[in-house]
């Protein structure tokens, strides 16, 4: 059995609606150019204030993905 190896990148997703929306935007953007996305972790949450109100959310997200040739190992790990 092969143990998976992951690479981790850090992105900052933004949303005017919610923290979850900011995370979704980061993952959706990453999925357009990366394959085998597997997990994420939230590192920092911050926001922008305008006129005394929350204007937008900014979430720093680390996204892990398996390297080419590791797909079988990822499927095994998620099935456990």
N, C-alpha and C positions, 0 to 999 in steps of 0.2 A: 504494500500500500504506500502511495506517495503522500508525503505530508505537504500541504500547500505552502507556497511562499507568496507573500503579498508585497506590493509597493503601496506607499501611502502618500497622498498629495493633500495639500491644504488649500481650500478655497474659501472665499467669503461670499455667501449668498445674501441677497437682499429681497425685501418684500415690504410693501406699504400696508399689507393686511396683518401679517402674523409672523411669529418666530418659525412656526412650522412651514409657512410659505417660503421663508428665506432658505430653510434647509432643502425643501423640495426644489427650489430654483437652482441651488448649487448642484444637487444630484442630477437633475434633468440636463443641465448644461454639461456636466462631466460625462454623462452617458452618450452625448452626441459625438464625442471623440475618443472615448475610452471603452474598452470591452471588459467583461468579467468583473463588474462592480460587485462587491460582496458585503461591505459593512461601512458604517460611518460612526463618527464620534463628534460630539459638539465640544469645541474647545472654549469658545468665548461667545457671549451674547452682548450686543450693544445696540444702540439705536441713535437715530438722528431726531433732534427736537427742533420744531419750527413753530413760532408764535405760541410758545408755551404748551404745545401738544406733541405727542409722538407723531413724527412724520414718516419714519420707516424703521425697519428692524434690520440689523446686520448680524449675521451668525457665521463665525469661523468654524468650518467643518473640515475634519480630516476624513478622507474617503479612501478606503482600502480596496484594491483590486488585485486579482491573481495575475501572474505573469503568463505569457503564452506557454502552452503545454501543461498548464496546471489545472485545466478545467475539470478533469476527472476527480482530482483530489478535492476540489471545492465542493463538487456534488456529493462526494462521500461525507465530508465534514458536515454539510447542512442536513444530511439525512440522519445523522446520529442524534 
